[in-house]
């Protein structure tokens, strides 16, 4: 009897020992499989990443900061040659959106802004509307002393007491270059507040009260609007308001008909300007051409057309 109990106990011990050994064996095999799988997967991924990185570097565009800067020495020389044949002083600023190339002529020189200064008024107006500081439905009653009886626009022929929304004033200002509309809108916004905004945004060479700007300031305003610095609302509405100006006699004239130019011109005695965004599909760019002390305004207008074409040919090449 004792012997039988002993044999039974011994059998149980052997069975338990075998069970434990089986469990350990299974665990070791599982760990081994996991290790092999880990090494294999990482090896494949590492090889894949290496091959992928080589393909990316070879066939896909480089990062923005690794791009080669385009050589602009030729176009700058051409601009100098062309402007040297004209009377007056000329300033040019070009910004290529796709590769951030910037070049120009007298970019930092101050010029009488004329109606080109309606661009910063529009920018500040749209940012204020976007923030909710000013409603575009705000109604203004035209006063006698608001009438700017010179230059462009139709509101100067309207009777005092006529009412317009802030949005309508902005459209008159950009579509018809209406001086009365811009005068009223600037007063509604506050000239000092507007100047503070321009200074804070880095356009400190643009003076609303003195009506001066630089090719660089105006160009950077347009590029900042286009790249969306001030948000989608400001970009969308600014571009729409510059889409169909009453006058189309400068930047777009010698460009292909299927190329859209969103722009704002400016004219004063001895001053002929145009500033805009050329929506060339492959390489949109901002171009600003300002002038002063020109004697023949018709000739200067045509010269802006010529410069615009020269710049377009460089940008589209």
Protein Blocks (a to p, Z undefined) as FASTA:
>chain_A
ZZmmmmmmmmmmmmmmmmmmmmmmmmmmmmmmmmmmmmmmmmmmmmmmmmmmmmmmmmmc
cdfklpccddfklmmmmmmmmmmmpgcjdddddddfklopacdehklpccdfkjmlmmmm
mmmmmmmmmnomacfkbccdddfklpccehedjklmpcehiacdfklmmmmmmmnopakl
mmmmmmmnopmlmmmmmmmnopambcfklopadfklmmmmmmmmmnomnojklmmmmmmm
mmmgfblckmmmmgcfklccdddddddehiacddddddbfklgcddddddehiablmlmm
mmmmmmmmmmmmmmmZZ
